[in-house]
């Protein structure tokens, strides 16, 4: 290792954020800028009879009010971009504003533009919409029954798709020694980045160029898609993701409001800003999860799993969002067997439309749901066969000598030692003593429990050939340019678009390591389609494994050229050159040397370069990985359940993760902590609740429980480091480990604590009320 | 003065500022839109998240639930008044060194809440720090390194104080 990789470097991006100099979308102010607001449907399902906007238009300060009719032929509907094949997908494109019907509470009905953020909200009150309310349906099981209200009239039983890539015959289960079955509910959650969505659009009526600053995780995908929607060629459309205040998947999707803002800017020839408020965010930005998962596991009496059958009924909301079809199918289904050596796996997924906000990716996207069902059913199985959950895991975890391991779902797990991660985690507790203490405490009426999650997840999206084969309307490679300026400082342009993950530092570490120069001399440029030729963005834990790999390769190319120039100037063979700490020298003649900075000048001035060598010191790389990467690990959670109140207290939380090469341990730990907080949040507190009529009851932070600092003990983390063979960094991705591993670790711990009450399963979130009721029943 | 508007004068970060605003304008919009101090952010509308926390007359307030006119004649400190790149406030330094921020959106408000927390209790335990952060929400960090950042800031403050004493004694 050199000076940078593997070190706890302070983040380069922090000083501006710490001093109030961040530049978020709402911080942008342009001359003549107007503000916009969206009138949203108060009904979950209703026909729009008429819309009266005259009073709103009369309000001083209001410039325009748009309804769906004004947009016909000007702003196209928003499609999904992951058209999963072979499942009969009914891809209902989303009209930029509701035309004939509203399909969920929060769907846009009118778009108002005016002088300031207050007056546009006043105007919303003056728009009169006459609705004819229709029966609504909010849960996927009711929606898929015959006779349920239809979200889209031409979609029978509201079934948007039926995906069944693999099956296991009934005989396998009827002939098995042991079969356990369980239904698990993955409740609906709201990703909730602290910055809501927003956009600022500026149109140049002379050149026809449009610039949209927006809260994006993937500006190039947004450019490609908004280009189609707005009818502006990508060459004249620039998307900038300035500082973005978290995303967690919610800012991947293509939405309607950004396109409306851009269209209004084009129409009115004034810059326009639209910023979502938190109440809007709760209904207008994608939700996630909301899956009913029925699992059957077959095994032997001595604890070996022989087959798994999973049926997932997924609530898609009113439309198939950008990645809405891929999350419950590919991302969930491919990971259904988890980290276990299971020869037969059957997966069936039914996607259902309902009158709710669309669901899409949220940190982990399908993998947390997959991990939850397998980690929970393994515990149920262990209980059934009377074995310890650790013993059952040891019997079934894929052994290291089977790596790379082809799964029954067609994945190839790239590398890892799952048993080792489990052992490292177990070393941090004294398991036998814990069990004794648990028993002793039970005698005193105190209920502690321990839960395990030995997870693996598919990350580093991914090979473009897989993207194509699975219907993704794009590629999944990455792009990087490493440009060395004449005086030796370096700009790195990356197609990923970090928004808190710290690649402004970690990528500088990768380049600093190669060039032997301080990371202060390296700036990472991202989030602007004009400076970065192409890229597919930040999600699916792909930034380092794919984007970082591209940076690494481009830096190698720069170094190869630098070496040639150094050899030329030092009149030596390349093979004689030593490169250390930013200095080329000739073996045996330490006086003959050239610094990286000197080479930067030579290359850029080009006064005297080797014959036929082009000037400048810059290289670009397009990296398309051959496979996904598969981070894994063991999380252990210890809880105490209050016998009086049903409240769950986290006593300890241990995370041992293998994310391949760790470039900056401090940043990696931060990712693990944050993911665990969100995962525990799902397990214990968070949940989006709809009334039967389709009103979102948990529509503010007053009703939706966001995890707070006092909810957590100090999380104990460690990394094992089995490098991935898939990319030159050996990185696997760290962003989604916590949300993936934590929910089953916590729920398994609570179920373990509740064993004296005969509780086998409770649906998340495990609120005190729910736990208390279960204890009362079991007393 | 435009009809319906009022002049609001506030001392912000040690500097007298004024603007004519609607009576209904929130302090956070006054700071961001009128005075162009965009370091203070808005994360919710119901005063749960604390991204908009500033000090008003020395007390931490959520500037999304205070009217600008209520701050008339008062003293406001925002993140811009805390420290700058050349000389970071110990709390900023603590957050930087201990990775107390990721996306950085909630951070200004969290740091202002910490200023207030440490004024009330200069030596909080970990539990007291966690409780003291009740008024803010961070979605990125899981709070662990925010707690470390606060603990580190306390050390830096103590260090600076002992150096002051030392220098004072020597002069």
Interface residues (C-beta under 8 A of the other chain):
Chain A: X10 X11 X13 X14 X15 X16 X17 X18 X19 X20 X21 X22 X24 X26 X27 X29 X116 X117 X118 X192 X193 X194 X195 X196 X243 X244 X245 X246 X248 X277 X278 X279 X499 X500 X501 X502 X666 X667 X669 X670 X673 X674 X675 X676 X677 X678 X700 X701 X702 X706 X707 X708 X709 X710 X712 X714 X715 X738
Chain B: X22 X24 X25 X29 X32 X33 X36 X37 X38 X39 X40 X41 X42 X43 X44 X45 X46 X48 X49 X51 X78 X79 X80 X82 X83 X84 X85 X88 X92 X95 X96 X97 X99 X101 X102 X103 X104 X105 X106 X107 X108 X111 X126 X127 X129 X130 X131 X133 X134 X136 X137 X138 X139 X140 X141 X142 X143 X144 X145 X146 X147
